[in-house]
């Protein structure tokens, strides 16, 4: 889990910057806003509830442009900061995690490797919310029972809530994870109080800095789409679910033959089947739909977070819990999910992501080259209003 999380967090930065994925989709207007040093006026005043992302990624990038007069360099800084968020989140989680065997950090690595690739390249603030969620969870679970601990909880929850509106759900998941340790527990009481203050600040900001009339309607429609379960019906995501389901079925069958090597055999069999699918049957590309798969992060990030908190609980905390019987279910799951079983599932997941991300990045690079050739060529489109203008409709269907 840890190796997968660290490796993928580094690859996000390397692949993202080399292929300039910060300019994919809506990232193009965000990158232009950085170059113009006016991201707040361009769009961010319309989404004041995501202030953390603006402060973290846009203000430093604009400052770089102002100091160096290098607009392209500013766009690179923006991409570097945005793609580095998961890696920085893991480092912060490692520093804050005081649980036995660094359980929270392990789950953070698992989540970074198994969830973030679905939205990698899409300019969504849920990417930032996921990165901030894990260190905040670690802080809330491990903060000392003093003023410094209370302040760290408040700052962490404040940062999390201002990454994305969906982060309110992530914050509620953190409170539930603390509630599992007993609603009289001082840590839960402090976190609940901090969350109430944070939400009051959030409401004041949302009421004070309102979006433009046109954008308000767009944001409302986007919120419904964000919560639409149909977003999960993407071929790449369904392929991942099919691969993991097939792995589970083959694993159960092979355990009767060779229990020790069943996970390895099942993973190899599923990988071979996936290879056949990609070579002969695959015709889909996960590109703009990566934005829709934010819904997966909204569902699975708090799920992993609660599992991590449950895993980290000791016997005394279980005795104080409002749900003590959960400890028996947890013990049963631990017996069933061996390290070999989990490793096989992670390997298959990373295989699917590696292929789907490679296809996406290759298509993006090809598309950029086609747009560049069109813009610098002589194939103009006078119907656009000027004989020097060009149209993307002249790009061939293969791009």
BELPENOR-V935013 format. One record per residue. N is the residue number from 0. RES is the residue in three letters. OMEGA is omega in radians with two decimals (none if undefined). BURIAL is I if it has 24 or more other C-alpha atoms within 12 Angstrom, else O. D_CENTER is the distance of its C-alpha to the mean C-alpha in Angstrom with 1 decimal. Layout:
[[N/RES/OMEGA/BURIAL/D_CENTER] [N/RES/OMEGA/BURIAL/D_CENTER]]
//
This chain:
[[0/UNK/-3.11/I/16.3] [1/UNK/3.13/I/16.6] [2/UNK/3.14/O/17.7] [3/UNK/-3.11/I/14.9] [4/UNK/-3.13/I/12.2] [5/UNK/-3.11/I/14.3] [6/UNK/-3.11/O/15.2] [7/UNK/3.14/I/11.9] [8/UNK/3.07/I/10.8] [9/UNK/-3.14/I/14.2] [10/UNK/3.10/I/14.1] [11/UNK/-3.11/I/11.1] [12/UNK/-3.06/I/13.6] [13/UNK/-3.11/O/16.7] [14/UNK/-3.13/I/15.9] [15/UNK/-3.10/I/14.2] [16/UNK/-3.13/I/17.3] [17/UNK/-3.12/O/19.9] [18/UNK/3.13/I/19.0] [19/UNK/-3.13/I/18.3] [20/UNK/3.06/I/15.2] [21/UNK/3.11/I/14.9] [22/UNK/3.09/I/17.7] [23/UNK/3.08/I/16.3] [24/UNK/3.13/I/16.8] [25/UNK/3.09/O/16.7] [26/UNK/3.12/I/15.9] [27/UNK/3.14/O/19.6] [28/UNK/3.09/O/20.8] [29/UNK/3.11/I/18.5] [30/UNK/3.11/I/19.8] [31/UNK/3.12/I/23.3] [32/UNK/3.08/I/23.0] [33/UNK/3.14/I/22.3] [34/UNK/3.13/I/25.3] [35/UNK/-3.14/I/27.4] [36/UNK/-3.10/I/26.3] [37/UNK/-3.08/I/25.9] [38/UNK/-3.13/I/22.2] [39/UNK/-3.14/I/23.2] [40/UNK/-3.12/O/25.9] [41/UNK/-3.03/O/24.2] [42/UNK/-2.91/I/21.4] [43/UNK/3.03/I/19.9] [44/UNK/3.11/O/23.0] [45/UNK/-3.10/I/21.9] [46/UNK/-3.09/I/18.6] [47/UNK/3.11/I/19.9] [48/UNK/3.13/I/17.7] [49/UNK/-3.01/I/14.8] [50/UNK/-3.09/I/17.2] [51/UNK/-3.13/I/15.2] [52/UNK/3.12/I/13.2] [53/UNK/-3.12/I/16.6] [54/UNK/-3.05/I/18.3] [55/UNK/-2.97/I/15.9] [56/UNK/-2.98/I/15.5] [57/UNK/-3.14/I/18.4] [58/UNK/3.09/I/21.3] [59/UNK/-3.14/I/21.5] [60/UNK/3.10/I/21.3] [61/UNK/3.10/I/24.0] [62/UNK/3.10/I/26.0] [63/UNK/3.12/I/26.0] [64/UNK/-3.12/I/27.4] [65/UNK/-3.09/O/29.9] [66/UNK/-3.01/O/31.1] [67/UNK/-3.03/O/31.3] [68/UNK/-3.12/O/31.8] [69/UNK/-3.08/O/29.5] [70/UNK/-3.14/I/27.2] [71/UNK/3.10/I/25.6] [72/UNK/3.09/I/25.0] [73/UNK/3.10/I/23.2] [74/UNK/3.08/I/20.8] [75/UNK/3.11/I/20.2] [76/UNK/3.09/I/19.6] [77/UNK/3.12/I/17.1] [78/UNK/3.14/I/15.2] [79/UNK/-3.12/I/15.7] [80/UNK/-3.10/I/14.3] [81/UNK/-3.11/I/11.2] [82/UNK/3.13/I/10.4] [83/UNK/-3.04/I/11.7] [84/UNK/3.12/I/9.4] [85/UNK/-3.14/I/7.8] [86/UNK/3.11/I/11.5] [87/UNK/3.09/I/12.9] [88/UNK/3.10/I/11.0] [89/UNK/3.13/I/12.4] [90/UNK/3.12/I/15.7] [91/UNK/3.11/I/15.9] [92/UNK/3.11/I/15.2] [93/UNK/-3.13/I/17.9] [94/UNK/-3.06/O/20.2] [95/UNK/-3.02/I/19.9] [96/UNK/3.10/I/20.0] [97/UNK/3.14/I/23.6] [98/UNK/3.11/I/23.4] [99/UNK/3.13/O/25.5] [100/UNK/3.12/O/24.1] [101/UNK/-3.06/I/20.9] [102/UNK/-3.10/I/19.4] [103/UNK/3.12/I/16.5] [104/UNK/3.12/I/15.6] [105/UNK/3.11/I/16.0] [106/UNK/3.09/I/13.7] [107/UNK/3.09/I/11.0] [108/UNK/3.11/I/11.7] [109/UNK/-3.13/I/11.7] [110/UNK/3.13/I/8.3] [111/UNK/-3.12/I/7.0] [112/UNK/-2.97/I/9.5] [113/UNK/3.13/I/9.4] [114/UNK/-3.03/I/6.1] [115/UNK/3.14/I/4.0] [116/UNK/3.14/I/7.5] [117/UNK/-3.11/I/7.8] [118/UNK/-3.11/I/6.4] [119/UNK/-3.13/I/7.5] [120/UNK/3.10/I/10.4] [121/UNK/-3.09/I/9.9] [122/UNK/-3.14/I/10.5] [123/UNK/3.13/I/8.4] [124/UNK/3.03/I/8.4] [125/UNK/3.02/I/5.7] [126/UNK/3.13/I/3.7] [127/UNK/3.13/I/6.7] [128/UNK/3.10/I/7.1] [129/UNK/-3.11/I/4.8] [130/UNK/-3.10/I/6.8] [131/UNK/-3.08/I/9.8] [132/UNK/-3.00/I/9.9] [133/UNK/3.07/I/11.1] [134/UNK/3.11/I/13.9] [135/UNK/3.07/I/15.0] [136/UNK/3.13/I/15.4] [137/UNK/3.13/I/17.4] [138/UNK/-3.09/I/19.4] [139/UNK/3.14/I/20.3] [140/UNK/-2.96/I/21.4] [141/UNK/-3.08/I/23.2] [142/UNK/3.10/I/24.5] [143/UNK/-3.10/O/28.3] [144/UNK/3.08/O/30.5] [145/UNK/-3.08/O/31.8] [146/UNK/3.12/O/31.2] [147/UNK/3.10/O/28.8] [148/UNK/3.12/I/26.6] [149/UNK/3.14/I/26.8] [150/UNK/3.13/I/26.0] [151/UNK/3.05/I/22.9] [152/UNK/-3.11/I/21.6] [153/UNK/-3.13/I/22.4] [154/UNK/3.14/I/20.8] [155/UNK/3.13/I/17.5] [156/UNK/3.10/I/17.4] [157/UNK/3.11/I/18.5] [158/UNK/-3.10/I/15.7] [159/UNK/-3.09/I/13.1] [160/UNK/-3.11/I/14.9] [161/UNK/3.00/I/15.2] [162/UNK/-3.08/I/11.6] [163/UNK/3.12/I/11.5] [164/UNK/3.10/I/14.0] [165/UNK/3.14/I/11.6] [166/UNK/3.04/I/11.4] [167/UNK/3.06/I/15.0] [168/UNK/3.13/I/14.2] [169/UNK/3.10/I/12.1] [170/UNK/3.10/I/15.2] [171/UNK/3.10/I/17.5] [172/UNK/3.10/I/15.9] [173/UNK/3.11/I/16.7] [174/UNK/3.11/I/20.2] [175/UNK/3.11/I/20.7] [176/UNK/3.09/I/19.9] [177/UNK/3.13/I/22.6] [178/UNK/3.12/I/24.9] [179/UNK/3.14/I/25.1] [180/UNK/3.12/I/27.1] [181/UNK/-3.07/I/29.6] [182/UNK/3.04/O/29.7] [183/UNK/-3.08/O/32.5] [184/UNK/-3.07/O/30.5] [185/UNK/-3.13/O/30.5] [186/UNK/3.12/I/26.8] [187/UNK/-3.12/I/25.9] [188/UNK/3.14/O/28.5] [189/UNK/-3.13/I/27.3] [190/UNK/3.11/I/23.7] [191/UNK/3.10/I/24.8] [192/UNK/3.11/O/27.1] [193/UNK/-3.13/I/24.5] [194/UNK/3.11/I/22.1] [195/UNK/3.12/O/25.1] [196/UNK/3.13/O/25.9] [197/UNK/-3.13/I/22.4] [198/UNK/3.06/I/22.4] [199/UNK/3.09/O/25.8] [200/UNK/3.14/O/24.7] [201/UNK/3.14/I/21.8] [202/UNK/3.12/O/24.4] [203/UNK/3.13/O/26.8] [204/UNK/-3.12/O/24.5] [205/UNK/3.14/O/23.6] [206/UNK/-3.07/O/27.3] [207/UNK/-3.09/O/28.5] [208/UNK/-3.04/O/26.2] [209/UNK/3.13/O/26.2] [210/UNK/3.04/I/24.9] [211/UNK/-3.05/O/27.5] [212/UNK/-3.11/O/29.2] [213/UNK/-3.10/O/27.9] [214/UNK/-3.14/O/24.2] [215/UNK/3.10/O/24.6] [216/UNK/3.13/O/25.3] [217/UNK/-3.13/O/22.5] [218/UNK/3.12/O/20.0] [219/UNK/3.11/O/21.7] [220/UNK/-3.14/O/21.5] [221/UNK/3.13/O/17.8] [222/UNK/3.10/O/17.2] [223/UNK/3.13/O/19.2] [224/UNK/-3.14/O/17.4] [225/UNK/-3.09/I/13.9] [226/UNK/-3.08/O/15.6] [227/UNK/-3.12/O/17.4] [228/UNK/3.12/O/17.2] [229/UNK/3.08/O/18.6] [230/UNK/-3.10/I/15.3] [231/UNK/-3.10/I/14.9] [232/UNK/3.12/O/18.1] [233/UNK/-3.09/I/16.9] [234/UNK/-3.12/I/19.0] [235/UNK/3.13/I/16.4] [236/UNK/3.09/I/14.6] [237/UNK/3.07/O/18.1] [238/UNK/3.11/I/19.1] [239/UNK/3.12/I/16.6] [240/UNK/3.12/O/17.9] [241/UNK/3.14/O/21.4] [242/UNK/-3.14/I/21.1] [243/UNK/3.09/I/20.1] [244/UNK/3.09/O/22.8] [245/UNK/3.10/I/25.3] [246/UNK/-3.13/I/24.5] [247/UNK/-3.12/I/25.2] [248/UNK/-3.14/O/28.4] [249/UNK/3.14/I/29.7] [250/UNK/3.13/I/29.0] [251/UNK/-3.12/O/31.1] [252/UNK/-3.08/O/33.9] [253/UNK/-3.14/O/34.0] [254/UNK/3.13/O/34.1] [255/UNK/-3.12/O/37.7] [256/UNK/-3.10/O/38.7] [257/UNK/-3.03/O/37.0] [258/UNK/-3.06/O/34.7] [259/UNK/-3.06/O/33.9] [260/UNK/-3.11/O/32.8] [261/UNK/3.13/I/31.4] [262/UNK/-3.14/I/27.7] [263/UNK/3.14/I/28.4] [264/UNK/-3.13/I/30.7] [265/UNK/3.13/I/28.3] [266/UNK/3.13/I/25.4] [267/UNK/3.14/I/27.9] [268/UNK/3.13/I/29.2] [269/UNK/3.10/I/25.9] [270/UNK/3.11/I/25.0] [271/UNK/3.11/O/28.4] [272/UNK/3.10/I/27.9] [273/UNK/3.13/I/24.6] [274/UNK/3.09/O/26.5] [275/UNK/3.13/O/29.3] [276/UNK/-3.10/O/26.9] [277/UNK/-3.09/O/25.3] [278/UNK/-2.98/O/28.7] [279/UNK/-2.98/O/30.7] [280/UNK/-3.03/O/28.7] [281/UNK/3.09/O/25.3] [282/UNK/-3.09/O/25.4] [283/UNK/3.11/O/21.9] [284/UNK/3.10/I/19.3] [285/UNK/-3.09/I/15.6] [286/UNK/-3.10/I/15.5] [287/UNK/3.12/I/15.3] [288/UNK/3.06/I/14.2] [289/UNK/3.11/I/10.6] [290/UNK/3.14/I/10.6] [291/UNK/-3.07/I/12.0] [292/UNK/2.93/I/9.6] [293/UNK/-3.13/I/7.4] [294/UNK/3.11/I/10.0] [295/UNK/3.12/I/8.8] [296/UNK/3.14/I/5.8] [297/UNK/-3.10/I/8.8] [298/UNK/-2.94/I/11.1] [299/UNK/-3.14/I/10.0] [300/UNK/3.09/I/8.2] [301/UNK/3.10/I/11.6] [302/UNK/3.09/I/13.5] [303/UNK/-3.12/I/12.5] [304/UNK/3.12/I/13.2] [305/UNK/3.08/I/16.6] [306/UNK/3.12/I/17.4] [307/UNK/-3.14/I/17.0] [308/UNK/3.10/I/19.2] [309/UNK/-3.13/I/21.7] [310/UNK/-3.06/I/21.9] [311/UNK/-3.07/I/22.7] [312/UNK/3.07/I/25.5] [313/UNK/-3.04/O/29.1] [314/UNK/-3.14/O/32.3] [315/UNK/3.11/O/33.3] [316/UNK/3.08/I/30.1] [317/UNK/3.14/I/30.4] [318/UNK/3.13/O/34.0] [319/UNK/-3.02/O/32.9] [320/UNK/3.03/I/30.1] [321/UNK/-3.13/O/30.8] [322/UNK/-3.06/O/29.6] [323/UNK/-3.11/O/31.5] [324/UNK/3.08/O/31.6] [325/UNK/-3.12/O/27.9] [326/UNK/3.12/I/29.0] [327/UNK/3.09/O/31.0] [328/UNK/3.13/O/28.2] [329/UNK/3.13/I/26.0] [330/UNK/3.13/O/28.9] [331/UNK/3.12/O/29.4] [332/UNK/3.13/O/25.8] [333/UNK/3.12/O/26.1] [334/UNK/-3.10/O/29.3] [335/UNK/-3.07/O/27.9] [336/UNK/3.11/O/24.7] [337/UNK/3.09/O/26.2] [338/UNK/3.13/O/24.4] [339/UNK/3.12/O/25.7] [340/UNK/-3.14/I/24.3] [341/UNK/3.14/I/20.8] [342/UNK/3.11/I/21.1] [343/UNK/3.13/I/22.2] [344/UNK/3.12/I/19.3] [345/UNK/-3.14/I/16.8] [346/UNK/3.11/I/19.0] [347/UNK/3.13/I/19.1] [348/UNK/-3.14/I/15.4] [349/UNK/3.09/I/15.1] [350/UNK/3.11/I/18.2] [351/UNK/-3.13/I/16.8] [352/UNK/-3.12/I/13.7] [353/UNK/-3.13/I/16.2] [354/UNK/-3.10/I/18.5] [355/UNK/3.11/I/16.3] [356/UNK/3.10/I/14.6] [357/UNK/3.10/I/18.1] [358/UNK/-3.12/O/19.5] [359/UNK/-3.11/I/17.1] [360/UNK/3.12/I/17.7] [361/UNK/3.12/I/21.4] [362/UNK/3.12/I/21.7] [363/UNK/3.11/I/20.1] [364/UNK/3.12/O/22.5] [365/UNK/3.13/O/25.4] [366/UNK/3.10/I/24.7] [367/UNK/3.13/I/24.7] [368/UNK/3.14/O/28.0] [369/UNK/3.12/O/29.5] [370/UNK/3.14/O/28.7] [371/UNK/3.13/O/30.1] [372/UNK/3.13/O/33.2] [373/UNK/-3.10/I/33.7] [374/UNK/-3.10/O/33.4] [375/UNK/-3.13/O/35.9] [376/UNK/-3.09/O/38.2] [377/UNK/-3.09/O/41.1] [378/UNK/-3.05/O/39.9] [379/UNK/3.14/O/39.9] [380/UNK/-3.09/O/39.6] [381/UNK/-3.13/O/42.3] [382/UNK/3.12/O/41.3] [383/UNK/3.08/O/38.5] [384/UNK/-3.14/O/41.2] [385/UNK/-3.10/O/41.9] [386/UNK/-3.14/O/43.2] [387/UNK/-3.11/O/40.7] [388/UNK/3.06/O/37.6] [389/UNK/-3.09/I/35.6] [390/UNK/3.12/I/33.5] [391/UNK/3.10/O/30.4] [392/UNK/3.11/O/32.4] [393/UNK/3.06/O/34.5] [394/UNK/-3.11/O/31.7] [395/UNK/-3.10/O/32.5] [396/UNK/-3.11/O/30.7] [397/UNK/3.10/O/29.8] [398/UNK/none/O/27.4]]
//
